[in-house]
Amino acid sequence: MSANLVGVSPPTIPQPRQVSWRNRIWQARWCYLYMLPTLLLATFFHIAPGAINDTLFGTIDHLPTLLGLCGIAPSVPLHGQDFAPLMLGGAQPSVESLFLMDMVRMDESDIQNLGEWRGVRTPRYTYARQVTASSPRPWLLYDNEADPYQLTNLVDDPSCAQVRAALDAEVDAWQARVGDPGLPGADLMRQLGLVELWNERERLQHPHAPQLI
């Protein structure tokens, strides 16, 4: 998930974001640009009302940022960045990419026959690759500047081979950074020792057709 930092004057109350279907695709599971962005609304004396900052801000950045705003040092190392200095009028951190993923096929992704995937969002590109039992398979590559509606998948375009290789390496770097082995969902559950909890969850969620491991 990526976000824009938006300055909101105190009287402003944002309306709830509507969750909807578009092209019969459920938003939470895919990596398309119109599904990923959300707004991070913030009110601070240092942020002018209506100001917008389009830096990439991911879900993993929420905790370090909130801790930073509270003046609390993390008790353990965190993968995300602390954006508190930016919100308090300081320098903007450099963000080269956000890590995107759907680690386990379940619920909406199972209904849509969407397997596990890993990817990155950079200021210009969105790239994703499918997880397989052998090696990752390049899946989607979009140039969000030239193609903001993501109508043209460039993943097999020979002219984009270097871009794809660089983004592929970026996914590798993210997986190494967060300790993601890139396994299919069932294998990941086994490695994490979560099979029993997963099966219990499936029996509760889908009593008529549980996806048991």
PETACOR-V610168 format. One record per pair of residues at least 12 apart in sequence whose C-alpha atoms are under 8 Angstrom apart, sorted by the first residue. I is the first residue (numbers start at 1). J is the second residue. D is the distance in Angstrom with one decimal. If there is no record, write none. Layout:
BEGIN
((I	J	D) (I	J	D))
END
This chain:
BEGIN
((1	36	4.9) (1	37	6.0) (1	38	7.2) (1	57	7.7) (1	58	5.4) (1	59	5.9) (1	98	7.9) (1	100	7.1) (2	36	5.9) (2	37	4.8) (2	38	6.3) (2	56	5.7) (2	57	5.1) (2	58	4.8) (2	59	7.3) (2	98	7.4) (3	37	5.2) (3	38	4.8) (3	39	5.1) (3	40	5.9) (3	54	7.5) (3	55	7.6) (3	56	6.1) (3	57	5.0) (3	58	6.6) (4	37	7.6) (4	38	6.9) (4	39	5.2) (4	40	5.9) (4	52	6.8) (4	53	5.8) (4	54	4.8) (4	55	6.4) (4	56	6.9) (4	57	6.8) (5	39	6.6) (5	40	5.1) (5	41	6.3) (5	42	7.2) (5	52	5.8) (5	53	5.0) (5	54	6.6) (5	55	7.4) (5	57	7.9) (6	39	7.0) (6	40	6.2) (6	41	5.2) (6	42	6.2) (6	49	8.0) (6	50	6.5) (6	51	5.6) (6	52	4.6) (6	53	6.4) (7	41	6.4) (7	42	5.4) (7	43	5.8) (7	44	7.4) (7	47	5.3) (7	48	5.7) (7	49	4.8) (7	50	5.1) (7	51	4.9) (7	52	6.5) (8	41	6.4) (8	42	5.9) (8	43	5.2) (8	47	8.0) (8	48	7.6) (8	49	4.8) (8	50	5.8) (8	51	7.8) (9	43	6.2) (9	48	7.7) (9	49	4.8) (9	50	7.4) (10	43	6.5) (25	112	7.6) (26	108	6.7) (29	102	6.4) (29	108	7.2) (29	109	6.1) (30	102	7.8) (31	100	7.2) (31	101	7.9) (31	119	7.9) (31	126	7.8) (31	128	7.5) (32	126	7.8) (32	150	7.5) (33	126	7.6) (33	148	8.0) (33	149	7.7) (33	150	7.4) (34	149	7.9) (44	87	7.1) (44	88	7.2) (45	88	7.8) (46	87	6.7) (46	88	5.5) (46	89	5.3) (47	87	6.6) (47	88	7.6) (47	89	7.2) (55	95	7.1) (55	123	7.9) (56	95	6.3) (56	97	7.2) (56	98	7.0) (56	122	7.8) (56	123	7.2) (57	98	7.6) (58	80	7.7) (58	98	6.3) (60	79	6.7) (60	80	4.8) (60	81	7.7) (61	79	7.8) (61	80	4.3) (61	81	5.1) (61	82	6.4) (61	83	7.5) (62	80	7.6) (62	82	7.9) (63	80	7.6) (64	78	7.0) (64	80	6.3) (64	81	6.1) (64	82	4.8) (64	83	7.7) (65	81	6.9) (65	82	4.3) (65	83	5.1) (65	84	5.2) (66	82	7.9) (66	84	7.3) (68	82	6.2) (68	83	7.7) (68	84	5.4) (68	85	8.0) (69	84	5.3) (79	177	7.8) (79	178	6.9) (96	122	5.9) (96	123	7.1) (97	120	6.2) (97	121	5.4) (97	122	4.3) (97	123	7.1) (98	120	5.4) (98	121	5.1) (98	122	6.5) (99	118	7.6) (99	119	6.1) (99	120	4.7) (99	121	6.7) (99	171	7.2) (99	174	6.4) (100	118	5.8) (100	119	4.8) (100	120	5.3) (100	121	7.1) (100	128	7.9) (101	116	7.6) (101	117	5.6) (101	118	4.3) (101	119	6.0) (102	116	5.3) (102	117	5.4) (102	118	6.6) (103	116	5.3) (103	117	6.5) (103	118	7.6) (103	184	7.5) (103	185	6.0) (104	116	5.7) (104	184	7.2) (104	185	4.4) (104	186	7.5) (105	185	6.4) (115	130	7.1) (115	131	7.3) (116	130	6.1) (116	131	5.5) (116	184	6.5) (116	185	6.8) (117	129	5.6) (117	130	4.3) (117	131	5.1) (118	130	6.6) (118	131	7.2) (118	171	7.1) (118	182	7.7) (119	171	5.9) (120	167	7.2) (120	170	7.3) (120	171	6.2) (124	143	6.1) (124	144	5.4) (124	145	5.9) (125	141	7.1) (125	142	5.6) (125	143	4.8) (125	144	5.5) (125	145	7.8) (126	140	7.6) (126	141	5.7) (126	142	5.2) (126	143	6.8) (126	144	7.0) (127	139	7.7) (127	140	5.5) (127	141	4.5) (127	142	6.6) (127	164	7.6) (127	167	6.7) (127	168	7.9) (128	140	5.1) (128	141	6.7) (131	182	6.7) (131	183	6.8) (131	184	6.1) (132	183	7.6) (132	184	6.4) (133	183	7.3) (133	184	6.6) (138	155	6.7) (139	155	6.4) (140	153	5.9) (140	154	7.1) (140	155	5.4) (141	153	5.5) (141	154	5.1) (141	155	4.8) (141	164	7.3) (142	154	6.0) (142	155	7.7) (186	213	6.4) (195	213	6.5) (198	212	7.6) (198	213	7.8) (199	211	7.4) (199	212	5.3) (199	213	6.7))
END
